[in-house]
Amino acid sequence: MLLILVLTAALVGACAYTVWPHEAAAGVEPAGAAPAREPVTLEGALVTQLVAGEISRPQYMRAMEKLAARDDARHPLAVPPDNGPAAAGA
């Protein structure tokens, strides 16, 4: 009889725990949660705007294309010359 009472109390406790409102659902940040950080790069700002719905996917893609073109003009990629295959066994 005692076993049935203990199991019933555990079942009621588990049900109450699942129904009880938690801090995350109430909009309250947990004590150990890190604060939201602002993006420090243009790419981060664009992703933040895309996720927030402030810009559309085509707008994001155009902005990234312009950013890549600007980066390529400022810092061109220098490819080393092709000297042929590496010496075997060296």
N, C-alpha and C positions, 0 to 999 in steps of 0.2 A: 504494500500500500504506500509506503514511504517512497519507493522508487517511482511510482506513478505520479505522486505529487511533485517530486524533483524534476522529472521529465516535463510535466505540464508547466511548471514554473520556468524552466529553460526555454520551452517553446514560446510561451507568452513573452518572455524577455527578448528573444530573437525577433519576434514579430514587432514588438514595440521599437526595437533598435532600427529596423528597416524603415519604419514609418516616421520615426522622429526626425524633424528637420535638422539638417546639418549646417554648419557655418558656411560651407562653399555654396550651398543652394540658396542661402539667405543673402548672398552678396557680400558677406563679411570675409575678408582675407584671413586665412589662418595665421597664427603668430609667426611661424617659421617661413612664410612665403616671401619670396624675393619681390621687391617692388618692380613695376613695369618700367623698362628702360626705353629711352628715346633712341631711335636709330642714329648712328654716327656717320654712316655713309649714304651716298645718294641711292645706291642699290637698296639699302635697308629702308630708306624712306619710300621708295617706289613700292617695295613689297608690302610695307605697312599700309599704304594707300590702296593697293590692290586688294588686300585681305579685308580692309574696312569697307570696301565697295565704293571708294571715292573716285577711282578710275576703273575703266574697263580693261579687259585683257588686250584688245588691240592698242589701246593707249599705252599700256605698260610695255608692250612689245616695241612700239615705236620709240618710246623713251629709252629703252635699253639699247636699241639699235643706234640711236644718236649718241648715247653714252659710250658704246663700244667704238664708234667711229672717232669720237673725240679722244678716247684713250689710245687708239691706234695712231692718231696723228701726233699725240704728245709723246708716246713711248712706243716707237715702232719695234717690232720683233725682228731681231737680227738672227737669221738662220746660219749656222756654221757651214762652210763649204763641204761638199761631198768628196772625201778623199778615197773613195772606193771601199771594198770590204776590208774588214779588220784582218790582220795577219793571223793565220791559223796556228794555234799552239803557242802564241806569244805570251 
